[in-house]
Amino acid sequence: MVNDHTISRAIKGRILARTCGAFGVVLLVYLGLVSMAMPGWSPAKIAGLVAASSFLVIAAIAWRGIA
């Protein structure tokens, strides 16, 4: 196990960025597939789009090192 103190802040930011980016992309792909199967907008699709956008924004902020 890696000691948390041995990992630099920049590396932690990159890990957070990659993780959030992966979650955001997976959620967007899922929403795309669901939208093809069930056209139209629903509250669940809107919430999913907001969540995916949030993940991608957090990933961009973490990647730039602002957080």
N, CA, C and O atoms as a Maestro MAE file, in Angstrom:
{
 s_m_m2io_version
 :::
 2.0.0
}

f_m_ct {
 s_m_title
 :::
 protein
 m_atom[268] {
  # First column is atom index #
  i_m_mmod_type
  r_m_x_coord
  r_m_y_coord
  r_m_z_coord
  i_m_residue_number
  s_m_chain_name
  s_m_pdb_residue_name
  s_m_pdb_atom_name
  i_m_atomic_number
  :::
  1 25 0.844 -1.179 0.000 1 A "MET " " N  " 7
  2 3 0.000 0.000 0.000 1 A "MET " " CA " 6
  3 2 0.884 1.236 0.000 1 A "MET " " C  " 6
  4 15 1.904 1.280 0.689 1 A "MET " " O  " 8
  5 25 0.498 2.220 -0.760 2 A "VAL " " N  " 7
  6 3 1.272 3.452 -0.876 2 A "VAL " " CA " 6
  7 2 0.865 4.403 0.237 2 A "VAL " " C  " 6
  8 15 -0.319 4.658 0.460 2 A "VAL " " O  " 8
  9 25 1.867 4.918 0.927 3 A "ASN " " N  " 7
  10 3 1.605 5.898 1.970 3 A "ASN " " CA " 6
  11 2 1.091 7.180 1.330 3 A "ASN " " C  " 6
  12 15 1.665 7.652 0.348 3 A "ASN " " O  " 8
  13 25 0.020 7.748 1.870 4 A "ASP " " N  " 7
  14 3 -0.595 8.935 1.289 4 A "ASP " " CA " 6
  15 2 0.353 10.124 1.271 4 A "ASP " " C  " 6
  16 15 0.229 10.997 0.412 4 A "ASP " " O  " 8
  17 25 1.298 10.172 2.207 5 A "HIS " " N  " 7
  18 3 2.232 11.300 2.273 5 A "HIS " " CA " 6
  19 2 3.305 11.233 1.196 5 A "HIS " " C  " 6
  20 15 3.992 12.224 0.947 5 A "HIS " " O  " 8
  21 25 3.456 10.084 0.556 6 A "THR " " N  " 7
  22 3 4.479 9.948 -0.473 6 A "THR " " CA " 6
  23 2 3.985 10.390 -1.845 6 A "THR " " C  " 6
  24 15 4.778 10.518 -2.778 6 A "THR " " O  " 8
  25 25 2.690 10.622 -1.976 7 A "ILE " " N  " 7
  26 3 2.127 11.036 -3.260 7 A "ILE " " CA " 6
  27 2 2.020 12.560 -3.277 7 A "ILE " " C  " 6
  28 15 1.454 13.162 -2.365 7 A "ILE " " O  " 8
  29 25 2.564 13.170 -4.316 8 A "SER " " N  " 7
  30 3 2.525 14.627 -4.398 8 A "SER " " CA " 6
  31 2 1.116 15.110 -4.741 8 A "SER " " C  " 6
  32 15 0.275 14.349 -5.219 8 A "SER " " O  " 8
  33 25 0.889 16.380 -4.486 9 A "ARG " " N  " 7
  34 3 -0.418 16.977 -4.763 9 A "ARG " " CA " 6
  35 2 -0.741 16.942 -6.255 9 A "ARG " " C  " 6
  36 15 -1.895 16.752 -6.639 9 A "ARG " " O  " 8
  37 25 0.271 17.124 -7.088 10 A "ALA " " N  " 7
  38 3 0.051 17.099 -8.537 10 A "ALA " " CA " 6
  39 2 -0.411 15.722 -9.000 10 A "ALA " " C  " 6
  40 15 -1.295 15.609 -9.849 10 A "ALA " " O  " 8
  41 25 0.187 14.683 -8.441 11 A "ILE " " N  " 7
  42 3 -0.208 13.329 -8.827 11 A "ILE " " CA " 6
  43 2 -1.622 13.037 -8.345 11 A "ILE " " C  " 6
  44 15 -2.401 12.408 -9.061 11 A "ILE " " O  " 8
  45 25 -1.964 13.486 -7.136 12 A "LYS " " N  " 7
  46 3 -3.334 13.303 -6.635 12 A "LYS " " CA " 6
  47 2 -4.331 14.009 -7.547 12 A "LYS " " C  " 6
  48 15 -5.409 13.481 -7.818 12 A "LYS " " O  " 8
  49 25 -3.976 15.197 -8.019 13 A "GLY " " N  " 7
  50 3 -4.857 15.923 -8.936 13 A "GLY " " CA " 6
  51 2 -5.053 15.186 -10.241 13 A "GLY " " C  " 6
  52 15 -6.163 15.139 -10.771 13 A "GLY " " O  " 8
  53 25 -3.976 14.605 -10.769 14 A "ARG " " N  " 7
  54 3 -4.088 13.842 -12.021 14 A "ARG " " CA " 6
  55 2 -4.953 12.601 -11.838 14 A "ARG " " C  " 6
  56 15 -5.738 12.250 -12.718 14 A "ARG " " O  " 8
  57 25 -4.806 11.938 -10.689 15 A "ILE " " N  " 7
  58 3 -5.629 10.750 -10.424 15 A "ILE " " CA " 6
  59 2 -7.095 11.145 -10.325 15 A "ILE " " C  " 6
  60 15 -7.961 10.480 -10.893 15 A "ILE " " O  " 8
  61 25 -7.374 12.230 -9.602 16 A "LEU " " N  " 7
  62 3 -8.750 12.708 -9.494 16 A "LEU " " CA " 6
  63 2 -9.298 13.085 -10.868 16 A "LEU " " C  " 6
  64 15 -10.442 12.764 -11.188 16 A "LEU " " O  " 8
  65 25 -8.492 13.762 -11.678 17 A "ALA " " N  " 7
  66 3 -8.938 14.175 -13.007 17 A "ALA " " CA " 6
  67 2 -9.264 12.972 -13.883 17 A "ALA " " C  " 6
  68 15 -10.286 12.954 -14.569 17 A "ALA " " O  " 8
  69 25 -8.400 11.976 -13.858 18 A "ARG " " N  " 7
  70 3 -8.642 10.792 -14.695 18 A "ARG " " CA " 6
  71 2 -9.863 10.010 -14.222 18 A "ARG " " C  " 6
  72 15 -10.645 9.517 -15.036 18 A "ARG " " O  " 8
  73 25 -10.024 9.899 -12.913 19 A "THR " " N  " 7
  74 3 -11.171 9.168 -12.384 19 A "THR " " CA " 6
  75 2 -12.483 9.876 -12.720 19 A "THR " " C  " 6
  76 15 -13.426 9.250 -13.203 19 A "THR " " O  " 8
  77 25 -12.536 11.184 -12.461 20 A "CYS " " N  " 7
  78 3 -13.757 11.943 -12.769 20 A "CYS " " CA " 6
  79 2 -14.024 11.965 -14.269 20 A "CYS " " C  " 6
  80 15 -15.174 11.866 -14.696 20 A "CYS " " O  " 8
  81 25 -12.979 12.093 -15.062 21 A "GLY " " N  " 7
  82 3 -13.144 12.077 -16.512 21 A "GLY " " CA " 6
  83 2 -13.699 10.753 -17.002 21 A "GLY " " C  " 6
  84 15 -14.565 10.718 -17.876 21 A "GLY " " O  " 8
  85 25 -13.196 9.660 -16.432 22 A "ALA " " N  " 7
  86 3 -13.691 8.335 -16.826 22 A "ALA " " CA " 6
  87 2 -15.158 8.169 -16.444 22 A "ALA " " C  " 6
  88 15 -15.953 7.668 -17.239 22 A "ALA " " O  " 8
  89 25 -15.520 8.587 -15.231 23 A "PHE " " N  " 7
  90 3 -16.925 8.504 -14.817 23 A "PHE " " CA " 6
  91 2 -17.807 9.344 -15.737 23 A "PHE " " C  " 6
  92 15 -18.882 8.902 -16.142 23 A "PHE " " O  " 8
  93 25 -17.358 10.544 -16.065 24 A "GLY " " N  " 7
  94 3 -18.142 11.422 -16.932 24 A "GLY " " CA " 6
  95 2 -18.354 10.832 -18.315 24 A "GLY " " C  " 6
  96 15 -19.457 10.891 -18.858 24 A "GLY " " O  " 8
  97 25 -17.299 10.262 -18.886 25 A "VAL " " N  " 7
  98 3 -17.408 9.680 -20.232 25 A "VAL " " CA " 6
  99 2 -18.302 8.444 -20.221 25 A "VAL " " C  " 6
  100 15 -19.126 8.269 -21.119 25 A "VAL " " O  " 8
  101 25 -18.146 7.589 -19.219 26 A "VAL " " N  " 7
  102 3 -18.992 6.396 -19.124 26 A "VAL " " CA " 6
  103 2 -20.461 6.805 -18.988 26 A "VAL " " C  " 6
  104 15 -21.338 6.209 -19.614 26 A "VAL " " O  " 8
  105 25 -20.721 7.816 -18.174 27 A "LEU " " N  " 7
  106 3 -22.098 8.279 -17.996 27 A "LEU " " CA " 6
  107 2 -22.650 8.870 -19.289 27 A "LEU " " C  " 6
  108 15 -23.820 8.656 -19.606 27 A "LEU " " O  " 8
  109 25 -21.841 9.606 -20.039 28 A "LEU " " N  " 7
  110 3 -22.308 10.156 -21.317 28 A "LEU " " CA " 6
  111 2 -22.614 9.054 -22.327 28 A "LEU " " C  " 6
  112 15 -23.596 9.141 -23.063 28 A "LEU " " O  " 8
  113 25 -21.783 8.026 -22.364 29 A "VAL " " N  " 7
  114 3 -22.035 6.900 -23.274 29 A "VAL " " CA " 6
  115 2 -23.336 6.198 -22.884 29 A "VAL " " C  " 6
  116 15 -24.159 5.872 -23.740 29 A "VAL " " O  " 8
  117 25 -23.508 5.972 -21.591 30 A "TYR " " N  " 7
  118 3 -24.746 5.350 -21.109 30 A "TYR " " CA " 6
  119 2 -25.961 6.196 -21.486 30 A "TYR " " C  " 6
  120 15 -26.964 5.666 -21.962 30 A "TYR " " O  " 8
  121 25 -25.874 7.501 -21.275 31 A "LEU " " N  " 7
  122 3 -26.996 8.378 -21.629 31 A "LEU " " CA " 6
  123 2 -27.269 8.348 -23.125 31 A "LEU " " C  " 6
  124 15 -28.423 8.394 -23.551 31 A "LEU " " O  " 8
  125 25 -26.218 8.273 -23.913 32 A "GLY " " N  " 7
  126 3 -26.397 8.176 -25.362 32 A "GLY " " CA " 6
  127 2 -27.139 6.909 -25.760 32 A "GLY " " C  " 6
  128 15 -28.040 6.945 -26.598 32 A "GLY " " O  " 8
  129 25 -26.758 5.795 -25.158 33 A "LEU " " N  " 7
  130 3 -27.432 4.525 -25.462 33 A "LEU " " CA " 6
  131 2 -28.881 4.533 -24.993 33 A "LEU " " C  " 6
  132 15 -29.773 4.059 -25.696 33 A "LEU " " O  " 8
  133 25 -29.107 5.072 -23.803 34 A "VAL " " N  " 7
  134 3 -30.478 5.145 -23.288 34 A "VAL " " CA " 6
  135 2 -31.321 6.072 -24.155 34 A "VAL " " C  " 6
  136 15 -32.496 5.794 -24.397 34 A "VAL " " O  " 8
  137 25 -30.733 7.171 -24.623 35 A "SER " " N  " 7
  138 3 -31.475 8.118 -25.456 35 A "SER " " CA " 6
  139 2 -31.861 7.516 -26.793 35 A "SER " " C  " 6
  140 15 -32.904 7.855 -27.351 35 A "SER " " O  " 8
  141 25 -31.021 6.616 -27.315 36 A "MET " " N  " 7
  142 3 -31.384 5.951 -28.570 36 A "MET " " CA " 6
  143 2 -32.531 4.975 -28.344 36 A "MET " " C  " 6
  144 15 -33.403 4.829 -29.201 36 A "MET " " O  " 8
  145 25 -32.535 4.312 -27.202 37 A "ALA " " N  " 7
  146 3 -33.583 3.332 -26.916 37 A "ALA " " CA " 6
  147 2 -34.894 4.005 -26.522 37 A "ALA " " C  " 6
  148 15 -35.975 3.532 -26.872 37 A "ALA " " O  " 8
  149 25 -34.785 5.122 -25.783 38 A "MET " " N  " 7
  150 3 -35.979 5.811 -25.293 38 A "MET " " CA " 6
  151 2 -35.848 7.301 -25.591 38 A "MET " " C  " 6
  152 15 -35.328 8.051 -24.765 38 A "MET " " O  " 8
  153 25 -36.315 7.740 -26.766 39 A "PRO " " N  " 7
  154 3 -36.169 9.151 -27.125 39 A "PRO " " CA " 6
  155 2 -36.983 10.070 -26.216 39 A "PRO " " C  " 6
  156 15 -37.920 9.637 -25.545 39 A "PRO " " O  " 8
  157 25 -36.613 11.317 -26.210 40 A "GLY " " N  " 7
  158 3 -37.306 12.303 -25.384 40 A "GLY " " CA " 6
  159 2 -36.544 12.563 -24.105 40 A "GLY " " C  " 6
  160 15 -35.639 11.815 -23.735 40 A "GLY " " O  " 8
  161 25 -36.926 13.639 -23.436 41 A "TRP " " N  " 7
  162 3 -36.270 14.029 -22.190 41 A "TRP " " CA " 6
  163 2 -37.068 13.557 -20.996 41 A "TRP " " C  " 6
  164 15 -38.298 13.600 -20.997 41 A "TRP " " O  " 8
  165 25 -36.365 13.113 -19.989 42 A "SER " " N  " 7
  166 3 -36.988 12.722 -18.727 42 A "SER " " CA " 6
  167 2 -36.149 13.330 -17.604 42 A "SER " " C  " 6
  168 15 -34.998 13.705 -17.826 42 A "SER " " O  " 8
  169 25 -36.707 13.429 -16.416 43 A "PRO " " N  " 7
  170 3 -35.918 13.961 -15.298 43 A "PRO " " CA " 6
  171 2 -34.648 13.149 -15.037 43 A "PRO " " C  " 6
  172 15 -33.627 13.715 -14.647 43 A "PRO " " O  " 8
  173 25 -34.698 11.844 -15.246 44 A "ALA " " N  " 7
  174 3 -33.516 11.011 -15.027 44 A "ALA " " CA " 6
  175 2 -32.414 11.344 -16.036 44 A "ALA " " C  " 6
  176 15 -31.235 11.368 -15.683 44 A "ALA " " O  " 8
  177 25 -32.792 11.596 -17.274 45 A "LYS " " N  " 7
  178 3 -31.796 11.954 -18.289 45 A "LYS " " CA " 6
  179 2 -31.189 13.319 -18.000 45 A "LYS " " C  " 6
  180 15 -29.988 13.518 -18.182 45 A "LYS " " O  " 8
  181 25 -31.996 14.239 -17.559 46 A "ILE " " N  " 7
  182 3 -31.483 15.577 -17.223 46 A "ILE " " CA " 6
  183 2 -30.525 15.484 -16.042 46 A "ILE " " C  " 6
  184 15 -29.463 16.107 -16.054 46 A "ILE " " O  " 8
  185 25 -30.892 14.712 -15.023 47 A "ALA " " N  " 7
  186 3 -30.010 14.535 -13.867 47 A "ALA " " CA " 6
  187 2 -28.704 13.855 -14.278 47 A "ALA " " C  " 6
  188 15 -27.633 14.217 -13.790 47 A "ALA " " O  " 8
  189 25 -28.790 12.884 -15.160 48 A "GLY " " N  " 7
  190 3 -27.586 12.215 -15.657 48 A "GLY " " CA " 6
  191 2 -26.691 13.154 -16.440 48 A "GLY " " C  " 6
  192 15 -25.468 13.094 -16.320 48 A "GLY " " O  " 8
  193 25 -27.291 14.019 -17.239 49 A "LEU " " N  " 7
  194 3 -26.515 14.987 -18.006 49 A "LEU " " CA " 6
  195 2 -25.836 15.992 -17.083 49 A "LEU " " C  " 6
  196 15 -24.688 16.371 -17.315 49 A "LEU " " O  " 8
  197 25 -26.530 16.420 -16.050 50 A "VAL " " N  " 7
  198 3 -25.940 17.335 -15.067 50 A "VAL " " CA " 6
  199 2 -24.788 16.647 -14.334 50 A "VAL " " C  " 6
  200 15 -23.738 17.252 -14.115 50 A "VAL " " O  " 8
  201 25 -24.984 15.388 -13.959 51 A "ALA " " N  " 7
  202 3 -23.933 14.646 -13.260 51 A "ALA " " CA " 6
  203 2 -22.710 14.448 -14.155 51 A "ALA " " C  " 6
  204 15 -21.579 14.638 -13.707 51 A "ALA " " O  " 8
  205 25 -22.929 14.067 -15.413 52 A "ALA " " N  " 7
  206 3 -21.813 13.869 -16.331 52 A "ALA " " CA " 6
  207 2 -21.064 15.173 -16.549 52 A "ALA " " C  " 6
  208 15 -19.833 15.188 -16.572 52 A "ALA " " O  " 8
  209 25 -21.795 16.261 -16.710 53 A "SER " " N  " 7
  210 3 -21.156 17.564 -16.887 53 A "SER " " CA " 6
  211 2 -20.350 17.950 -15.651 53 A "SER " " C  " 6
  212 15 -19.254 18.500 -15.759 53 A "SER " " O  " 8
  213 25 -20.899 17.660 -14.488 54 A "SER " " N  " 7
  214 3 -20.193 17.975 -13.240 54 A "SER " " CA " 6
  215 2 -18.896 17.182 -13.137 54 A "SER " " C  " 6
  216 15 -17.859 17.732 -12.767 54 A "SER " " O  " 8
  217 25 -18.949 15.895 -13.462 55 A "PHE " " N  " 7
  218 3 -17.737 15.079 -13.432 55 A "PHE " " CA " 6
  219 2 -16.677 15.634 -14.381 55 A "PHE " " C  " 6
  220 15 -15.499 15.698 -14.029 55 A "PHE " " O  " 8
  221 25 -17.091 16.031 -15.575 56 A "LEU " " N  " 7
  222 3 -16.136 16.534 -16.554 56 A "LEU " " CA " 6
  223 2 -15.570 17.896 -16.148 56 A "LEU " " C  " 6
  224 15 -14.402 18.181 -16.411 56 A "LEU " " O  " 8
  225 25 -16.376 18.728 -15.519 57 A "VAL " " N  " 7
  226 3 -15.873 20.021 -15.026 57 A "VAL " " CA " 6
  227 2 -14.870 19.796 -13.897 57 A "VAL " " C  " 6
  228 15 -13.815 20.430 -13.868 57 A "VAL " " O  " 8
  229 25 -15.190 18.904 -12.974 58 A "ILE " " N  " 7
  230 3 -14.254 18.597 -11.887 58 A "ILE " " CA " 6
  231 2 -12.959 18.033 -12.446 58 A "ILE " " C  " 6
  232 15 -11.878 18.368 -11.962 58 A "ILE " " O  " 8
  233 25 -13.056 17.171 -13.472 59 A "ALA " " N  " 7
  234 3 -11.859 16.618 -14.096 59 A "ALA " " CA " 6
  235 2 -11.005 17.712 -14.717 59 A "ALA " " C  " 6
  236 15 -9.781 17.683 -14.590 59 A "ALA " " O  " 8
  237 25 -11.626 18.674 -15.386 60 A "ALA " " N  " 7
  238 3 -10.876 19.763 -16.005 60 A "ALA " " CA " 6
  239 2 -10.200 20.629 -14.946 60 A "ALA " " C  " 6
  240 15 -9.054 21.045 -15.119 60 A "ALA " " O  " 8
  241 25 -10.903 20.900 -13.858 61 A "ILE " " N  " 7
  242 3 -10.331 21.723 -12.784 61 A "ILE " " CA " 6
  243 2 -9.166 20.981 -12.133 61 A "ILE " " C  " 6
  244 15 -8.116 21.577 -11.889 61 A "ILE " " O  " 8
  245 25 -9.334 19.710 -11.853 62 A "ALA " " N  " 7
  246 3 -8.261 18.937 -11.221 62 A "ALA " " CA " 6
  247 2 -7.069 18.797 -12.141 62 A "ALA " " C  " 6
  248 15 -5.928 18.833 -11.679 62 A "ALA " " O  " 8
  249 25 -7.307 18.636 -13.441 63 A "TRP " " N  " 7
  250 3 -6.214 18.488 -14.391 63 A "TRP " " CA " 6
  251 2 -5.370 19.756 -14.466 63 A "TRP " " C  " 6
  252 15 -4.148 19.685 -14.599 63 A "TRP " " O  " 8
  253 25 -6.010 20.898 -14.382 64 A "ARG " " N  " 7
  254 3 -5.278 22.164 -14.434 64 A "ARG " " CA " 6
  255 2 -4.592 22.496 -13.120 64 A "ARG " " C  " 6
  256 15 -3.746 23.388 -13.060 64 A "ARG " " O  " 8
  257 25 -4.959 21.773 -12.067 65 A "GLY " " N  " 7
  258 3 -4.316 21.977 -10.782 65 A "GLY " " CA " 6
  259 2 -4.895 23.093 -9.966 65 A "GLY " " C  " 6
  260 15 -4.245 23.585 -9.043 65 A "GLY " " O  " 8
  261 25 -6.114 23.513 -10.284 66 A "ILE " " N  " 7
  262 3 -6.746 24.598 -9.547 66 A "ILE " " CA " 6
  263 2 -7.225 24.108 -8.188 66 A "ILE " " C  " 6
  264 15 -7.156 24.838 -7.199 66 A "ILE " " O  " 8
  265 25 -7.707 22.875 -8.142 67 A "ALA " " N  " 7
  266 3 -8.285 22.355 -6.888 67 A "ALA " " CA " 6
  267 2 -7.193 21.971 -5.903 67 A "ALA " " C  " 6
  268 15 -7.490 21.516 -4.799 67 A "ALA " " O  " 8
  :::
 }
 m_bond[267] {
  # First column is bond index #
  i_m_from
  i_m_to
  i_m_order
  :::
  1 1 2 1
  2 2 3 1
  3 3 4 2
  4 3 5 1
  5 5 6 1
  6 6 7 1
  7 7 8 2
  8 7 9 1
  9 9 10 1
  10 10 11 1
  11 11 12 2
  12 11 13 1
  13 13 14 1
  14 14 15 1
  15 15 16 2
  16 15 17 1
  17 17 18 1
  18 18 19 1
  19 19 20 2
  20 19 21 1
  21 21 22 1
  22 22 23 1
  23 23 24 2
  24 23 25 1
  25 25 26 1
  26 26 27 1
  27 27 28 2
  28 27 29 1
  29 29 30 1
  30 30 31 1
  31 31 32 2
  32 31 33 1
  33 33 34 1
  34 34 35 1
  35 35 36 2
  36 35 37 1
  37 37 38 1
  38 38 39 1
  39 39 40 2
  40 39 41 1
  41 41 42 1
  42 42 43 1
  43 43 44 2
  44 43 45 1
  45 45 46 1
  46 46 47 1
  47 47 48 2
  48 47 49 1
  49 49 50 1
  50 50 51 1
  51 51 52 2
  52 51 53 1
  53 53 54 1
  54 54 55 1
  55 55 56 2
  56 55 57 1
  57 57 58 1
  58 58 59 1
  59 59 60 2
  60 59 61 1
  61 61 62 1
  62 62 63 1
  63 63 64 2
  64 63 65 1
  65 65 66 1
  66 66 67 1
  67 67 68 2
  68 67 69 1
  69 69 70 1
  70 70 71 1
  71 71 72 2
  72 71 73 1
  73 73 74 1
  74 74 75 1
  75 75 76 2
  76 75 77 1
  77 77 78 1
  78 78 79 1
  79 79 80 2
  80 79 81 1
  81 81 82 1
  82 82 83 1
  83 83 84 2
  84 83 85 1
  85 85 86 1
  86 86 87 1
  87 87 88 2
  88 87 89 1
  89 89 90 1
  90 90 91 1
  91 91 92 2
  92 91 93 1
  93 93 94 1
  94 94 95 1
  95 95 96 2
  96 95 97 1
  97 97 98 1
  98 98 99 1
  99 99 100 2
  100 99 101 1
  101 101 102 1
  102 102 103 1
  103 103 104 2
  104 103 105 1
  105 105 106 1
  106 106 107 1
  107 107 108 2
  108 107 109 1
  109 109 110 1
  110 110 111 1
  111 111 112 2
  112 111 113 1
  113 113 114 1
  114 114 115 1
  115 115 116 2
  116 115 117 1
  117 117 118 1
  118 118 119 1
  119 119 120 2
  120 119 121 1
  121 121 122 1
  122 122 123 1
  123 123 124 2
  124 123 125 1
  125 125 126 1
  126 126 127 1
  127 127 128 2
  128 127 129 1
  129 129 130 1
  130 130 131 1
  131 131 132 2
  132 131 133 1
  133 133 134 1
  134 134 135 1
  135 135 136 2
  136 135 137 1
  137 137 138 1
  138 138 139 1
  139 139 140 2
  140 139 141 1
  141 141 142 1
  142 142 143 1
  143 143 144 2
  144 143 145 1
  145 145 146 1
  146 146 147 1
  147 147 148 2
  148 147 149 1
  149 149 150 1
  150 150 151 1
  151 151 152 2
  152 151 153 1
  153 153 154 1
  154 154 155 1
  155 155 156 2
  156 155 157 1
  157 157 158 1
  158 158 159 1
  159 159 160 2
  160 159 161 1
  161 161 162 1
  162 162 163 1
  163 163 164 2
  164 163 165 1
  165 165 166 1
  166 166 167 1
  167 167 168 2
  168 167 169 1
  169 169 170 1
  170 170 171 1
  171 171 172 2
  172 171 173 1
  173 173 174 1
  174 174 175 1
  175 175 176 2
  176 175 177 1
  177 177 178 1
  178 178 179 1
  179 179 180 2
  180 179 181 1
  181 181 182 1
  182 182 183 1
  183 183 184 2
  184 183 185 1
  185 185 186 1
  186 186 187 1
  187 187 188 2
  188 187 189 1
  189 189 190 1
  190 190 191 1
  191 191 192 2
  192 191 193 1
  193 193 194 1
  194 194 195 1
  195 195 196 2
  196 195 197 1
  197 197 198 1
  198 198 199 1
  199 199 200 2
  200 199 201 1
  201 201 202 1
  202 202 203 1
  203 203 204 2
  204 203 205 1
  205 205 206 1
  206 206 207 1
  207 207 208 2
  208 207 209 1
  209 209 210 1
  210 210 211 1
  211 211 212 2
  212 211 213 1
  213 213 214 1
  214 214 215 1
  215 215 216 2
  216 215 217 1
  217 217 218 1
  218 218 219 1
  219 219 220 2
  220 219 221 1
  221 221 222 1
  222 222 223 1
  223 223 224 2
  224 223 225 1
  225 225 226 1
  226 226 227 1
  227 227 228 2
  228 227 229 1
  229 229 230 1
  230 230 231 1
  231 231 232 2
  232 231 233 1
  233 233 234 1
  234 234 235 1
  235 235 236 2
  236 235 237 1
  237 237 238 1
  238 238 239 1
  239 239 240 2
  240 239 241 1
  241 241 242 1
  242 242 243 1
  243 243 244 2
  244 243 245 1
  245 245 246 1
  246 246 247 1
  247 247 248 2
  248 247 249 1
  249 249 250 1
  250 250 251 1
  251 251 252 2
  252 251 253 1
  253 253 254 1
  254 254 255 1
  255 255 256 2
  256 255 257 1
  257 257 258 1
  258 258 259 1
  259 259 260 2
  260 259 261 1
  261 261 262 1
  262 262 263 1
  263 263 264 2
  264 263 265 1
  265 265 266 1
  266 266 267 1
  267 267 268 2
  :::
 }
}
